[in-house]
Amino acid sequence: MKKIDIRQAVALVANLGVVVGLVFVALEVRQSRIATELQSVSDVMNGWTSLNEGIAHEPHVARVL
């Protein structure tokens, strides 16, 4: 049976921790990007809704458009 050097075992565990951390950060960045995109779409939709409400309530604006 082959003996494993303690330094190699610690280095392996540390490297695995770094890889797991990078995967976690990548997933967090992806979720953050998706949330930002959805918020941007929501903001645009709210803007259009406000514009349409303004047009509906102001006949002069509606006539111009």
PDB file of N, CA, C and O in Angstrom, chain B, residues numbered from 101:
ATOM      1  N   MET B 101       0.834  -1.167   0.000  1.00  0.00           N
ATOM      2  CA  MET B 101       0.000   0.000   0.000  1.00  0.00           C
ATOM      3  C   MET B 101       0.890   1.245   0.000  1.00  0.00           C
ATOM      4  O   MET B 101       1.893   1.309   0.711  1.00  0.00           O
ATOM      5  N   LYS B 102       0.509   2.214  -0.797  1.00  0.00           N
ATOM      6  CA  LYS B 102       1.304   3.427  -0.969  1.00  0.00           C
ATOM      7  C   LYS B 102       0.937   4.457   0.091  1.00  0.00           C
ATOM      8  O   LYS B 102      -0.245   4.702   0.335  1.00  0.00           O
ATOM      9  N   LYS B 103       1.923   5.050   0.711  1.00  0.00           N
ATOM     10  CA  LYS B 103       1.678   6.083   1.707  1.00  0.00           C
ATOM     11  C   LYS B 103       1.469   7.423   1.010  1.00  0.00           C
ATOM     12  O   LYS B 103       2.175   7.762   0.060  1.00  0.00           O
ATOM     13  N   ILE B 104       0.492   8.174   1.496  1.00  0.00           N
ATOM     14  CA  ILE B 104       0.225   9.494   0.941  1.00  0.00           C
ATOM     15  C   ILE B 104       0.896  10.525   1.843  1.00  0.00           C
ATOM     16  O   ILE B 104       0.689  10.531   3.057  1.00  0.00           O
ATOM     17  N   ASP B 105       1.680  11.373   1.253  1.00  0.00           N
ATOM     18  CA  ASP B 105       2.334  12.444   1.998  1.00  0.00           C
ATOM     19  C   ASP B 105       1.273  13.439   2.464  1.00  0.00           C
ATOM     20  O   ASP B 105       0.376  13.795   1.700  1.00  0.00           O
ATOM     21  N   ILE B 106       1.375  13.884   3.708  1.00  0.00           N
ATOM     22  CA  ILE B 106       0.382  14.794   4.274  1.00  0.00           C
ATOM     23  C   ILE B 106       0.324  16.098   3.496  1.00  0.00           C
ATOM     24  O   ILE B 106      -0.748  16.690   3.370  1.00  0.00           O
ATOM     25  N   ARG B 107       1.464  16.562   2.968  1.00  0.00           N
ATOM     26  CA  ARG B 107       1.473  17.802   2.195  1.00  0.00           C
ATOM     27  C   ARG B 107       0.689  17.645   0.899  1.00  0.00           C
ATOM     28  O   ARG B 107      -0.004  18.567   0.470  1.00  0.00           O
ATOM     29  N   GLN B 108       0.800  16.484   0.283  1.00  0.00           N
ATOM     30  CA  GLN B 108       0.050  16.241  -0.951  1.00  0.00           C
ATOM     31  C   GLN B 108      -1.451  16.191  -0.660  1.00  0.00           C
ATOM     32  O   GLN B 108      -2.255  16.703  -1.438  1.00  0.00           O
ATOM     33  N   ALA B 109      -1.820  15.579   0.451  1.00  0.00           N
ATOM     34  CA  ALA B 109      -3.236  15.484   0.809  1.00  0.00           C
ATOM     35  C   ALA B 109      -3.807  16.869   1.093  1.00  0.00           C
ATOM     36  O   ALA B 109      -4.915  17.184   0.659  1.00  0.00           O
ATOM     37  N   VAL B 110      -3.059  17.697   1.820  1.00  0.00           N
ATOM     38  CA  VAL B 110      -3.524  19.050   2.124  1.00  0.00           C
ATOM     39  C   VAL B 110      -3.633  19.875   0.846  1.00  0.00           C
ATOM     40  O   VAL B 110      -4.594  20.624   0.671  1.00  0.00           O
ATOM     41  N   ALA B 111      -2.659  19.741  -0.044  1.00  0.00           N
ATOM     42  CA  ALA B 111      -2.689  20.474  -1.312  1.00  0.00           C
ATOM     43  C   ALA B 111      -3.883  20.033  -2.156  1.00  0.00           C
ATOM     44  O   ALA B 111      -4.534  20.860  -2.794  1.00  0.00           O
ATOM     45  N   LEU B 112      -4.168  18.746  -2.160  1.00  0.00           N
ATOM     46  CA  LEU B 112      -5.310  18.233  -2.921  1.00  0.00           C
ATOM     47  C   LEU B 112      -6.618  18.788  -2.371  1.00  0.00           C
ATOM     48  O   LEU B 112      -7.478  19.233  -3.131  1.00  0.00           O
ATOM     49  N   VAL B 113      -6.765  18.763  -1.062  1.00  0.00           N
ATOM     50  CA  VAL B 113      -7.991  19.285  -0.444  1.00  0.00           C
ATOM     51  C   VAL B 113      -8.118  20.788  -0.711  1.00  0.00           C
ATOM     52  O   VAL B 113      -9.214  21.275  -0.991  1.00  0.00           O
ATOM     53  N   ALA B 114      -7.020  21.514  -0.627  1.00  0.00           N
ATOM     54  CA  ALA B 114      -7.055  22.953  -0.890  1.00  0.00           C
ATOM     55  C   ALA B 114      -7.437  23.239  -2.335  1.00  0.00           C
ATOM     56  O   ALA B 114      -8.235  24.137  -2.603  1.00  0.00           O
ATOM     57  N   ASN B 115      -6.876  22.488  -3.254  1.00  0.00           N
ATOM     58  CA  ASN B 115      -7.211  22.687  -4.674  1.00  0.00           C
ATOM     59  C   ASN B 115      -8.671  22.356  -4.950  1.00  0.00           C
ATOM     60  O   ASN B 115      -9.333  23.052  -5.719  1.00  0.00           O
ATOM     61  N   LEU B 116      -9.170  21.302  -4.328  1.00  0.00           N
ATOM     62  CA  LEU B 116     -10.586  20.972  -4.501  1.00  0.00           C
ATOM     63  C   LEU B 116     -11.473  22.078  -3.927  1.00  0.00           C
ATOM     64  O   LEU B 116     -12.524  22.388  -4.487  1.00  0.00           O
ATOM     65  N   GLY B 117     -11.054  22.661  -2.826  1.00  0.00           N
ATOM     66  CA  GLY B 117     -11.805  23.770  -2.244  1.00  0.00           C
ATOM     67  C   GLY B 117     -11.845  24.974  -3.169  1.00  0.00           C
ATOM     68  O   GLY B 117     -12.869  25.649  -3.276  1.00  0.00           O
ATOM     69  N   VAL B 118     -10.736  25.242  -3.832  1.00  0.00           N
ATOM     70  CA  VAL B 118     -10.688  26.357  -4.780  1.00  0.00           C
ATOM     71  C   VAL B 118     -11.624  26.099  -5.950  1.00  0.00           C
ATOM     72  O   VAL B 118     -12.347  26.999  -6.376  1.00  0.00           O
ATOM     73  N   VAL B 119     -11.617  24.883  -6.470  1.00  0.00           N
ATOM     74  CA  VAL B 119     -12.489  24.542  -7.605  1.00  0.00           C
ATOM     75  C   VAL B 119     -13.957  24.670  -7.202  1.00  0.00           C
ATOM     76  O   VAL B 119     -14.761  25.238  -7.941  1.00  0.00           O
ATOM     77  N   VAL B 120     -14.298  24.145  -6.041  1.00  0.00           N
ATOM     78  CA  VAL B 120     -15.686  24.248  -5.567  1.00  0.00           C
ATOM     79  C   VAL B 120     -16.071  25.716  -5.379  1.00  0.00           C
ATOM     80  O   VAL B 120     -17.186  26.109  -5.721  1.00  0.00           O
ATOM     81  N   GLY B 121     -15.165  26.522  -4.842  1.00  0.00           N
ATOM     82  CA  GLY B 121     -15.432  27.944  -4.668  1.00  0.00           C
ATOM     83  C   GLY B 121     -15.660  28.660  -5.987  1.00  0.00           C
ATOM     84  O   GLY B 121     -16.548  29.504  -6.097  1.00  0.00           O
ATOM     85  N   LEU B 122     -14.860  28.324  -6.983  1.00  0.00           N
ATOM     86  CA  LEU B 122     -15.031  28.943  -8.300  1.00  0.00           C
ATOM     87  C   LEU B 122     -16.364  28.564  -8.935  1.00  0.00           C
ATOM     88  O   LEU B 122     -17.015  29.400  -9.563  1.00  0.00           O
ATOM     89  N   VAL B 123     -16.766  27.328  -8.776  1.00  0.00           N
ATOM     90  CA  VAL B 123     -18.063  26.899  -9.308  1.00  0.00           C
ATOM     91  C   VAL B 123     -19.188  27.655  -8.598  1.00  0.00           C
ATOM     92  O   VAL B 123     -20.148  28.094  -9.232  1.00  0.00           O
ATOM     93  N   PHE B 124     -19.062  27.800  -7.295  1.00  0.00           N
ATOM     94  CA  PHE B 124     -20.073  28.536  -6.530  1.00  0.00           C
ATOM     95  C   PHE B 124     -20.162  29.984  -6.993  1.00  0.00           C
ATOM     96  O   PHE B 124     -21.261  30.503  -7.188  1.00  0.00           O
ATOM     97  N   VAL B 125     -19.027  30.638  -7.169  1.00  0.00           N
ATOM     98  CA  VAL B 125     -19.016  32.035  -7.628  1.00  0.00           C
ATOM     99  C   VAL B 125     -19.632  32.143  -9.020  1.00  0.00           C
ATOM    100  O   VAL B 125     -20.379  33.082  -9.293  1.00  0.00           O
ATOM    101  N   ALA B 126     -19.329  31.200  -9.891  1.00  0.00           N
ATOM    102  CA  ALA B 126     -19.894  31.223 -11.245  1.00  0.00           C
ATOM    103  C   ALA B 126     -21.419  31.116 -11.191  1.00  0.00           C
ATOM    104  O   ALA B 126     -22.116  31.820 -11.922  1.00  0.00           O
ATOM    105  N   LEU B 127     -21.929  30.253 -10.342  1.00  0.00           N
ATOM    106  CA  LEU B 127     -23.382  30.109 -10.228  1.00  0.00           C
ATOM    107  C   LEU B 127     -24.015  31.375  -9.650  1.00  0.00           C
ATOM    108  O   LEU B 127     -25.089  31.783 -10.091  1.00  0.00           O
ATOM    109  N   GLU B 128     -23.366  31.992  -8.680  1.00  0.00           N
ATOM    110  CA  GLU B 128     -23.890  33.226  -8.103  1.00  0.00           C
ATOM    111  C   GLU B 128     -23.901  34.360  -9.129  1.00  0.00           C
ATOM    112  O   GLU B 128     -24.860  35.129  -9.189  1.00  0.00           O
ATOM    113  N   VAL B 129     -22.858  34.468  -9.925  1.00  0.00           N
ATOM    114  CA  VAL B 129     -22.794  35.508 -10.962  1.00  0.00           C
ATOM    115  C   VAL B 129     -23.897  35.277 -11.984  1.00  0.00           C
ATOM    116  O   VAL B 129     -24.539  36.226 -12.435  1.00  0.00           O
ATOM    117  N   ARG B 130     -24.117  34.037 -12.347  1.00  0.00           N
ATOM    118  CA  ARG B 130     -25.168  33.718 -13.323  1.00  0.00           C
ATOM    119  C   ARG B 130     -26.541  34.105 -12.779  1.00  0.00           C
ATOM    120  O   ARG B 130     -27.337  34.725 -13.485  1.00  0.00           O
ATOM    121  N   GLN B 131     -26.818  33.744 -11.532  1.00  0.00           N
ATOM    122  CA  GLN B 131     -28.108  34.088 -10.942  1.00  0.00           C
ATOM    123  C   GLN B 131     -28.276  35.597 -10.818  1.00  0.00           C
ATOM    124  O   GLN B 131     -29.373  36.117 -11.026  1.00  0.00           O
ATOM    125  N   SER B 132     -27.217  36.293 -10.487  1.00  0.00           N
ATOM    126  CA  SER B 132     -27.270  37.748 -10.378  1.00  0.00           C
ATOM    127  C   SER B 132     -27.556  38.383 -11.736  1.00  0.00           C
ATOM    128  O   SER B 132     -28.332  39.334 -11.830  1.00  0.00           O
ATOM    129  N   ARG B 133     -26.929  37.855 -12.788  1.00  0.00           N
ATOM    130  CA  ARG B 133     -27.160  38.375 -14.138  1.00  0.00           C
ATOM    131  C   ARG B 133     -28.609  38.157 -14.551  1.00  0.00           C
ATOM    132  O   ARG B 133     -29.234  39.055 -15.116  1.00  0.00           O
ATOM    133  N   ILE B 134     -29.142  36.990 -14.280  1.00  0.00           N
ATOM    134  CA  ILE B 134     -30.528  36.689 -14.638  1.00  0.00           C
ATOM    135  C   ILE B 134     -31.483  37.609 -13.881  1.00  0.00           C
ATOM    136  O   ILE B 134     -32.443  38.117 -14.459  1.00  0.00           O
ATOM    137  N   ALA B 135     -31.223  37.826 -12.590  1.00  0.00           N
ATOM    138  CA  ALA B 135     -32.079  38.707 -11.796  1.00  0.00           C
ATOM    139  C   ALA B 135     -32.026  40.138 -12.326  1.00  0.00           C
ATOM    140  O   ALA B 135     -33.049  40.822 -12.367  1.00  0.00           O
ATOM    141  N   THR B 136     -30.848  40.592 -12.729  1.00  0.00           N
ATOM    142  CA  THR B 136     -30.714  41.939 -13.277  1.00  0.00           C
ATOM    143  C   THR B 136     -31.463  42.070 -14.599  1.00  0.00           C
ATOM    144  O   THR B 136     -32.121  43.082 -14.841  1.00  0.00           O
ATOM    145  N   GLU B 137     -31.369  41.068 -15.441  1.00  0.00           N
ATOM    146  CA  GLU B 137     -32.090  41.102 -16.719  1.00  0.00           C
ATOM    147  C   GLU B 137     -33.597  41.149 -16.486  1.00  0.00           C
ATOM    148  O   GLU B 137     -34.303  41.912 -17.145  1.00  0.00           O
ATOM    149  N   LEU B 138     -34.090  40.346 -15.560  1.00  0.00           N
ATOM    150  CA  LEU B 138     -35.525  40.333 -15.286  1.00  0.00           C
ATOM    151  C   LEU B 138     -35.991  41.670 -14.706  1.00  0.00           C
ATOM    152  O   LEU B 138     -37.085  42.139 -15.023  1.00  0.00           O
ATOM    153  N   GLN B 139     -35.165  42.279 -13.862  1.00  0.00           N
ATOM    154  CA  GLN B 139     -35.518  43.585 -13.309  1.00  0.00           C
ATOM    155  C   GLN B 139     -35.549  44.643 -14.410  1.00  0.00           C
ATOM    156  O   GLN B 139     -36.410  45.524 -14.402  1.00  0.00           O
ATOM    157  N   SER B 140     -34.618  44.560 -15.350  1.00  0.00           N
ATOM    158  CA  SER B 140     -34.593  45.516 -16.460  1.00  0.00           C
ATOM    159  C   SER B 140     -35.843  45.374 -17.320  1.00  0.00           C
ATOM    160  O   SER B 140     -36.439  46.375 -17.717  1.00  0.00           O
ATOM    161  N   VAL B 141     -36.241  44.151 -17.608  1.00  0.00           N
ATOM    162  CA  VAL B 141     -37.459  43.924 -18.395  1.00  0.00           C
ATOM    163  C   VAL B 141     -38.667  44.468 -17.649  1.00  0.00           C
ATOM    164  O   VAL B 141     -39.544  45.088 -18.251  1.00  0.00           O
ATOM    165  N   SER B 142     -38.717  44.239 -16.338  1.00  0.00           N
ATOM    166  CA  SER B 142     -39.830  44.742 -15.533  1.00  0.00           C
ATOM    167  C   SER B 142     -39.871  46.267 -15.558  1.00  0.00           C
ATOM    168  O   SER B 142     -40.948  46.853 -15.670  1.00  0.00           O
ATOM    169  N   ASP B 143     -38.719  46.911 -15.457  1.00  0.00           N
ATOM    170  CA  ASP B 143     -38.665  48.376 -15.495  1.00  0.00           C
ATOM    171  C   ASP B 143     -39.145  48.918 -16.837  1.00  0.00           C
ATOM    172  O   ASP B 143     -39.867  49.914 -16.879  1.00  0.00           O
ATOM    173  N   VAL B 144     -38.759  48.284 -17.910  1.00  0.00           N
ATOM    174  CA  VAL B 144     -39.202  48.715 -19.244  1.00  0.00           C
ATOM    175  C   VAL B 144     -40.712  48.546 -19.369  1.00  0.00           C
ATOM    176  O   VAL B 144     -41.398  49.432 -19.878  1.00  0.00           O
ATOM    177  N   MET B 145     -41.224  47.423 -18.911  1.00  0.00           N
ATOM    178  CA  MET B 145     -42.669  47.187 -18.990  1.00  0.00           C
ATOM    179  C   MET B 145     -43.436  48.221 -18.158  1.00  0.00           C
ATOM    180  O   MET B 145     -44.486  48.701 -18.584  1.00  0.00           O
ATOM    181  N   ASN B 146     -42.917  48.562 -16.979  1.00  0.00           N
ATOM    182  CA  ASN B 146     -43.573  49.585 -16.154  1.00  0.00           C
ATOM    183  C   ASN B 146     -43.546  50.945 -16.844  1.00  0.00           C
ATOM    184  O   ASN B 146     -44.502  51.713 -16.743  1.00  0.00           O
ATOM    185  N   GLY B 147     -42.458  51.241 -17.541  1.00  0.00           N
ATOM    186  CA  GLY B 147     -42.376  52.497 -18.276  1.00  0.00           C
ATOM    187  C   GLY B 147     -43.404  52.572 -19.386  1.00  0.00           C
ATOM    188  O   GLY B 147     -44.065  53.596 -19.561  1.00  0.00           O
ATOM    189  N   TRP B 148     -43.541  51.485 -20.139  1.00  0.00           N
ATOM    190  CA  TRP B 148     -44.533  51.465 -21.210  1.00  0.00           C
ATOM    191  C   TRP B 148     -45.956  51.550 -20.660  1.00  0.00           C
ATOM    192  O   TRP B 148     -46.825  52.193 -21.248  1.00  0.00           O
ATOM    193  N   THR B 149     -46.177  50.896 -19.532  1.00  0.00           N
ATOM    194  CA  THR B 149     -47.503  50.956 -18.910  1.00  0.00           C
ATOM    195  C   THR B 149     -47.831  52.384 -18.490  1.00  0.00           C
ATOM    196  O   THR B 149     -48.946  52.860 -18.705  1.00  0.00           O
ATOM    197  N   SER B 150     -46.860  53.065 -17.893  1.00  0.00           N
ATOM    198  CA  SER B 150     -47.084  54.464 -17.493  1.00  0.00           C
ATOM    199  C   SER B 150     -47.366  55.336 -18.710  1.00  0.00           C
ATOM    200  O   SER B 150     -48.251  56.191 -18.672  1.00  0.00           O
ATOM    201  N   LEU B 151     -46.625  55.124 -19.777  1.00  0.00           N
ATOM    202  CA  LEU B 151     -46.839  55.895 -21.004  1.00  0.00           C
ATOM    203  C   LEU B 151     -48.233  55.641 -21.563  1.00  0.00           C
ATOM    204  O   LEU B 151     -48.930  56.583 -21.940  1.00  0.00           O
ATOM    205  N   ASN B 152     -48.635  54.402 -21.617  1.00  0.00           N
ATOM    206  CA  ASN B 152     -49.962  54.067 -22.141  1.00  0.00           C
ATOM    207  C   ASN B 152     -51.073  54.630 -21.264  1.00  0.00           C
ATOM    208  O   ASN B 152     -52.103  55.068 -21.777  1.00  0.00           O
ATOM    209  N   GLU B 153     -50.877  54.622 -19.954  1.00  0.00           N
ATOM    210  CA  GLU B 153     -51.875  55.211 -19.068  1.00  0.00           C
ATOM    211  C   GLU B 153     -51.976  56.721 -19.300  1.00  0.00           C
ATOM    212  O   GLU B 153     -53.070  57.285 -19.298  1.00  0.00           O
ATOM    213  N   GLY B 154     -50.831  57.364 -19.497  1.00  0.00           N
ATOM    214  CA  GLY B 154     -50.841  58.800 -19.779  1.00  0.00           C
ATOM    215  C   GLY B 154     -51.563  59.114 -21.068  1.00  0.00           C
ATOM    216  O   GLY B 154     -52.318  60.083 -21.146  1.00  0.00           O
ATOM    217  N   ILE B 155     -51.336  58.302 -22.076  1.00  0.00           N
ATOM    218  CA  ILE B 155     -52.015  58.502 -23.367  1.00  0.00           C
ATOM    219  C   ILE B 155     -53.510  58.278 -23.212  1.00  0.00           C
ATOM    220  O   ILE B 155     -54.315  59.011 -23.788  1.00  0.00           O
ATOM    221  N   ALA B 156     -53.887  57.256 -22.426  1.00  0.00           N
ATOM    222  CA  ALA B 156     -55.309  56.945 -22.267  1.00  0.00           C
ATOM    223  C   ALA B 156     -56.049  58.040 -21.508  1.00  0.00           C
ATOM    224  O   ALA B 156     -57.235  58.270 -21.749  1.00  0.00           O
ATOM    225  N   HIS B 157     -55.361  58.714 -20.598  1.00  0.00           N
ATOM    226  CA  HIS B 157     -56.036  59.723 -19.764  1.00  0.00           C
ATOM    227  C   HIS B 157     -55.949  61.132 -20.358  1.00  0.00           C
ATOM    228  O   HIS B 157     -56.659  62.024 -19.895  1.00  0.00           O
ATOM    229  N   GLU B 158     -55.128  61.352 -21.336  1.00  0.00           N
ATOM    230  CA  GLU B 158     -54.976  62.677 -21.933  1.00  0.00           C
ATOM    231  C   GLU B 158     -55.335  62.624 -23.415  1.00  0.00           C
ATOM    232  O   GLU B 158     -54.525  62.167 -24.221  1.00  0.00           O
ATOM    233  N   PRO B 159     -56.511  63.071 -23.789  1.00  0.00           N
ATOM    234  CA  PRO B 159     -56.923  62.989 -25.193  1.00  0.00           C
ATOM    235  C   PRO B 159     -56.047  63.815 -26.132  1.00  0.00           C
ATOM    236  O   PRO B 159     -55.904  63.464 -27.303  1.00  0.00           O
ATOM    237  N   HIS B 160     -55.463  64.899 -25.640  1.00  0.00           N
ATOM    238  CA  HIS B 160     -54.600  65.721 -26.495  1.00  0.00           C
ATOM    239  C   HIS B 160     -53.329  64.961 -26.850  1.00  0.00           C
ATOM    240  O   HIS B 160     -52.866  65.000 -27.990  1.00  0.00           O
ATOM    241  N   VAL B 161     -52.777  64.275 -25.869  1.00  0.00           N
ATOM    242  CA  VAL B 161     -51.562  63.478 -26.129  1.00  0.00           C
ATOM    243  C   VAL B 161     -51.895  62.334 -27.088  1.00  0.00           C
ATOM    244  O   VAL B 161     -51.127  62.043 -28.005  1.00  0.00           O
ATOM    245  N   ALA B 162     -53.024  61.701 -26.877  1.00  0.00           N
ATOM    246  CA  ALA B 162     -53.436  60.587 -27.736  1.00  0.00           C
ATOM    247  C   ALA B 162     -53.600  61.077 -29.166  1.00  0.00           C
ATOM    248  O   ALA B 162     -53.218  60.374 -30.102  1.00  0.00           O
ATOM    249  N   ARG B 163     -54.152  62.251 -29.353  1.00  0.00           N
ATOM    250  CA  ARG B 163     -54.366  62.782 -30.687  1.00  0.00           C
ATOM    251  C   ARG B 163     -53.037  63.058 -31.377  1.00  0.00           C
ATOM    252  O   ARG B 163     -52.896  62.816 -32.576  1.00  0.00           O
ATOM    253  N   VAL B 164     -52.063  63.564 -30.627  1.00  0.00           N
ATOM    254  CA  VAL B 164     -50.741  63.854 -31.202  1.00  0.00           C
ATOM    255  C   VAL B 164     -50.067  62.556 -31.627  1.00  0.00           C
ATOM    256  O   VAL B 164     -49.460  62.486 -32.696  1.00  0.00           O
ATOM    257  N   LEU B 165     -50.175  61.545 -30.800  1.00  0.00           N
ATOM    258  CA  LEU B 165     -49.530  60.268 -31.129  1.00  0.00           C
ATOM    259  C   LEU B 165     -50.320  59.535 -32.179  1.00  0.00           C
ATOM    260  O   LEU B 165     -49.936  58.439 -32.588  1.00  0.00           O
TER     261      LEU B 165
END
